[in-house]
Amino acid sequence: AAHDGHIEALCALLDHKATVDAQTKDNMTPLHLAAQNGHAEALCVLLDHKATVDAQTMDNWTPLHLAAYNGHVVALCVLLDHKVTFDAQINANWTPLHLAAQNGHTEALHVLLNYNAPVDAQDQDNCTPLHLAADNGHAGAVHVLLNHKAAVDAQMKDNCTPLHLAARSGQAEVLRVLLDHKAAVDAQDEDNWTP
């Protein structure tokens, strides 16, 4: 019922003592399924029935990760209003902000950043959300992150900056946005390559 946003069915099940945190074989709970599919009203019902807001799947994904990955802004707001841990990390140390940036979900980025998500959060390779947005050609996401004071020349472990990644993947519009924000045009990676 949570997966498909069937509120009346969900309420009936919960009123008859269905386990609010029941898990699939991947440890997904009804809250995960509602977040993944953007069913904000189902999230509210589940949270009112004391669903675990920071429940994790086998890969450490929380409902917030799923809402961010899919760009479900209202679902993000519902979860964030329930004091969810917004900087929880999945296996690669990606936060919900990394996922929203990778997929170019600008409104989701705004929401997360307005709730004080760390704009320069780093994964295991020191990759920031800005690196992911730049590499994937999401100029709007790059703009949002930079307007929230993301480090334009943040370096990954191999010293690549967002400008390196945008250049390598041929993202001309992203390059312009980064350069307009004073990205170092001659920054060198670990092999002394410039963008």
DAZIDA-V291697 format. One record per residue. N is the residue number from 0. RES is the residue in one letter. NEAR is the number of other ideal C-beta (glycine too) atoms within 10 Angstrom. Layout:
N:RES:NEAR + N:RES:NEAR
This chain:
0:A:20 + 1:A:28 + 2:H:16 + 3:D:13 + 4:G:17 + 5:H:14 + 6:I:15 + 7:E:9 + 8:A:13 + 9:L:24 + 10:C:15 + 11:A:12 + 12:L:18 + 13:L:20 + 14:D:9 + 15:H:7 + 16:K:7 + 17:A:13 + 18:T:10 + 19:V:20 + 20:D:15 + 21:A:11 + 22:Q:14 + 23:T:13 + 24:K:6 + 25:D:10 + 26:N:15 + 27:M:22 + 28:T:23 + 29:P:29 + 30:L:28 + 31:H:28 + 32:L:21 + 33:A:32 + 34:A:33 + 35:Q:20 + 36:N:17 + 37:G:18 + 38:H:26 + 39:A:19 + 40:E:14 + 41:A:28 + 42:L:30 + 43:C:16 + 44:V:21 + 45:L:27 + 46:L:20 + 47:D:12 + 48:H:17 + 49:K:10 + 50:A:22 + 51:T:14 + 52:V:20 + 53:D:15 + 54:A:17 + 55:Q:17 + 56:T:18 + 57:M:12 + 58:D:11 + 59:N:15 + 60:W:24 + 61:T:26 + 62:P:33 + 63:L:28 + 64:H:26 + 65:L:25 + 66:A:34 + 67:A:32 + 68:Y:21 + 69:N:19 + 70:G:19 + 71:H:25 + 72:V:21 + 73:V:15 + 74:A:28 + 75:L:31 + 76:C:17 + 77:V:24 + 78:L:31 + 79:L:20 + 80:D:12 + 81:H:17 + 82:K:9 + 83:V:22 + 84:T:13 + 85:F:23 + 86:D:14 + 87:A:16 + 88:Q:18 + 89:I:19 + 90:N:11 + 91:A:12 + 92:N:15 + 93:W:25 + 94:T:25 + 95:P:34 + 96:L:27 + 97:H:27 + 98:L:24 + 99:A:34 + 100:A:34 + 101:Q:20 + 102:N:18 + 103:G:19 + 104:H:26 + 105:T:20 + 106:E:15 + 107:A:27 + 108:L:31 + 109:H:16 + 110:V:25 + 111:L:30 + 112:L:21 + 113:N:11 + 114:Y:15 + 115:N:10 + 116:A:22 + 117:P:15 + 118:V:22 + 119:D:15 + 120:A:20 + 121:Q:19 + 122:D:20 + 123:Q:11 + 124:D:12 + 125:N:16 + 126:C:26 + 127:T:26 + 128:P:34 + 129:L:31 + 130:H:29 + 131:L:25 + 132:A:34 + 133:A:32 + 134:D:20 + 135:N:18 + 136:G:17 + 137:H:25 + 138:A:20 + 139:G:16 + 140:A:26 + 141:V:33 + 142:H:19 + 143:V:26 + 144:L:31 + 145:L:21 + 146:N:13 + 147:H:18 + 148:K:10 + 149:A:24 + 150:A:14 + 151:V:21 + 152:D:15 + 153:A:18 + 154:Q:19 + 155:M:19 + 156:K:12 + 157:D:13 + 158:N:15 + 159:C:26 + 160:T:26 + 161:P:35 + 162:L:25 + 163:H:24 + 164:L:23 + 165:A:28 + 166:A:20 + 167:R:14 + 168:S:13 + 169:G:9 + 170:Q:23 + 171:A:10 + 172:E:14 + 173:V:27 + 174:L:21 + 175:R:13 + 176:V:23 + 177:L:28 + 178:L:15 + 179:D:11 + 180:H:18 + 181:K:10 + 182:A:21 + 183:A:14 + 184:V:12 + 185:D:7 + 186:A:17 + 187:Q:15 + 188:D:16 + 189:E:11 + 190:D:8 + 191:N:7 + 192:W:14 + 193:T:13 + 194:P:21
